[in-house]
Amino acid sequence: MPAISLAKAPQPAATNPAQIRNFCIIAHIDHGKSTLADRMLGITEVVEARNMRAQYLDRMDIERERGITIKSQAVRLPWRSGLDGQEYILNMIDTPGHVDFTYEVSRSLAACEGAVLLVDCAQGIEAQTLANLYLAMENNLTIIPVLNKIDLPNAQPEKFAAELAKLIGCQPEDCLRVSGKTGDGVAELLDQIIAQIPAPKGDANAPARALIFDSVYDSYRGVVTYVRVIDGHLSPREQIQMFSTGVRHEALEVGVISPEPVASKGLGVGEVGYLITGVKDVRQSRVGDTITTYNNPTKVALAGYKDPKPMVFSGLFPLDGADFPVLREALDKLQLNDAALVYEPESSAALGFGFRCGFLGLLHMEIVRERLEREHKLNLISTAPNVVYNVIMDDGKEIRVTNPSEFPEGKVETVFEPIVKSTILAPSDFIGTIMELCQERRGILLGMDYISEDRVEIRYDLPLAEIVFDFFDQLKSRTKGYASLDYEEKGDAQGNLVKVDILLQGEAVDAFSAIVHRDKAYAYGVMMTGKLRELIPRQQFEVPIQAAIGSRIIARESIRAIRKDVLAKCYGGDISRKRKLLEKQKEGKKRMKMVGRVEVPQEAFVAALATDADIEKVKAARKAGQ
Amino acid sequence: MTLSFYVHIPYCIKRCGYCDFNTYTPSELQDGATLEIVSNDYIDAVLKELDAAPKDQVPTIFFGGGTPSLLPADDLGRVIAAIKARNGLTSDCEITLEANPDSVTKEKLERYLEVGFNRISFGMQSAKPHVLAVLDRTHNPVNVKRAVDMARAVGFKSISVDLIYGTPGESLDDWRESVQEALDLDIDHISAYALIVETGTKLAAQIKRGDLTMPDDDLMADMYLLVDEMCEERGLRWYELSNWSKPSHECRHNIAYWENKNWWGLGPGAHSHVDGKRFWNVKHPNAYKEKLFSSQSPIHESEDLTSEQKAREGIMLGIRMRDGLQISLLEPHQLELLGTYRENGYIELRDDRVLLTPVGRLIADRIVREITF
């Protein structure tokens, strides 16, 4: 077997860079990356067979359940090449596969010299993989095209080999064929990684320079910083320094992941590993920063990354107002590990105290919310997600709006909204459907190319707000799930946008305000007023529900006054039963929010703002609480 | 202090589809048994329970059920006589019998009068056969007039009928006809109840299956306002949420409940209230008899009311009555909450009292919940 036992393999801090290969795997969510990674851990014998479990590298429950990778991982794999019989160290740097986590991908890419482009040969390449592939090519990484799942009965390796060859500019026969499931072709893939991907280059005698490509908070050990050493050397008990801030720390421990953390004597040129300094906040160990040594600092920083910028905002409110401090603590804790998460306290007249949170995208939002609920036992209401608007007033004043209720009154000159450049890959049968959807969503067609005879790449500029609304769900349902979507920021553009307020008894309810295109304002108003009429119980007086742009009413409904709320009979045995019933109903009333003089049940907010799944959850919680 | 008595007769020949009262058909209690067999020693058990009651003088006795008129007058008379012998009755003691219009005859009614009854309440429910059919009521509507006339003829001084509104399929006009027919009987008292769908009843199952549809709250409200208007027009004054009477024909027994007087319920599942303590008996007639015949207390559970609970009950019950609540008993914040209800016409303040208007009575629970709970 070409595996080498860890003890006999080249040791960290003592490995010749020529023996090192750093690579990542670019793949779409369900194209089998984690299974392939598991297989690599197995055949290199870094994980003993009896300790093996599925998706070994995915640490969070959510990662395993959803089959997605959120945080990167870097694993050191010793391997003896079947081609030249030499010993090598392979550093596999795991990458997330979702558009929201593109910034994580770009970090991983910067730590590598090559990338395995992994494509399910029953499905073909997906839009997000394509985007990451382009990113890797821009970074001058060596690309190794690999078709996975060749064991599947509906595999079409020839078709998709042609597709990959066209995209990368290689020959179809250059595509390797593997099965992560059976292990077929995996040893050959490792050999090809060694053969094709260049060894890292660096100056062992220069001042140390290491790139931070991830930073993870561990409740026992504090922040664990993942680095790729470019020049020089990092050793334990050495004073290290963050280039950007000049802050000095002691490297308490330096080591490699294989695939559990193993302390080492250090890390040399080209090596990938971790260091622990005892800091408690990932922001002190900023991803993209350069680490150098205090005694012999470098003068030139490595090219870092752009800070990830929140694109989607939503208010998170605890269902039970008393949970507000718990939510704050939970967010603080999550942020230790997720520098992309931003939040600030927000108070809503309707929903009480909560936080306005910024996310990278919808999946990021969902994951954060799920972690808050699962790991911190919170029950949350989230407001409909929105993007960031830049509003220019006619006096030239510029206002950044992350919450529709903050949209300024008064004379608005222009409103800018974020635009994304989106790429959609789909079977060519769906071109018409997709174009129709994109037109409805204010898209501007940029171009279209056939990537194979029956698959097409369509490019559109779309307002991010449309994507945040329900574009992806619509795209999936209208193309029977075949289309895939990727998008990247493309700056702001002027939009004909207005704020629609929803008024209950003449009072605007902040949680229901929305910024929408002027042409869609009426439809939004009619939809929301209609929904609320169904959801809000009758009160002691008639309650008008209005949708308004400024002072102009565009839609109106009304909830008629309540007529009957009484039990007719109240005799001997009924009395204590009735008293208990009223006590219980009063409890239910506590879950009402007062909007002016109108009682609105929390369910109404949830149902009006949230997804069906949310509504089910709230119902279930109610039932359990009864 | 006085002590009113409720006597529960837990038997019916047939269970009505909407009813969830503590009542049983003879065969439910004992396979193939007749009423005579299952009720044979029932009065003995009731009299045993009576031994535990306080000995205060008795202003009212009410026989309810079930169908009390199924039992012979002599059986019921034994209970009245026993209460009279050990407690003494006030000179104007009101003694009510709930009766099924089908199960009375002139002879039976005379006998009831002889053993002490002076008030009778017939379960009329509706004058419309299609409504009675949905309710599972077996009586023929024409029997109601016959029964009321007979009761008056033999000498009952106070006659009441019960009506139910809001039965699936009942229109506002149906209801108007039923109320009209009841008023034309020239009775002294009407109780009109909105139909409540109780879980576990046949009616609830029919509604769940979609075979029947309950009327909406607006129709129910209109029906209530209609009966109120028609009764008042005929000189039957509203005196409690669901009750109207000619002057001095109010049901004093029920008023004792609503004024939180002391009362004792005899029979399975019957509730009692004595000096701020509530307690109630085991529910099943067989278990009830068993307890008493083995000299055990039939009390199943009890609760001592806190002063807060007493105050809440006071408001909950008081607000349903003609004289409403005394303003001085309410806290300033409660009065403040009542402010919008007054503006919207649900309550009025008269002299030193808070009174529900007819539309206010329809949302009495909401108001009580808001100010007390």
Interface residues (C-beta under 8 A of the other chain):
Chain A: Q540 F541 A561 I562 R563 K564 D565 V566 L567 A568 K569 C570 Y571 G572 G573 I575 S576 K578 R579 L582 E583 Q585 K586 K589 R597
Chain B: Y6 A192 Y193 A194 I196 D217 D218 M220 A221 Y224 L241 S242 N254 Y257 W258 W263 G265 G269 A270 H271 S272 H273 R278 W280 E303 Q309 R312 E313 M316 L317 R320 T340 Y341 N344 Y346 V359 R361 L362 I363 A364 D365 R366 V368 R369 T372 F373
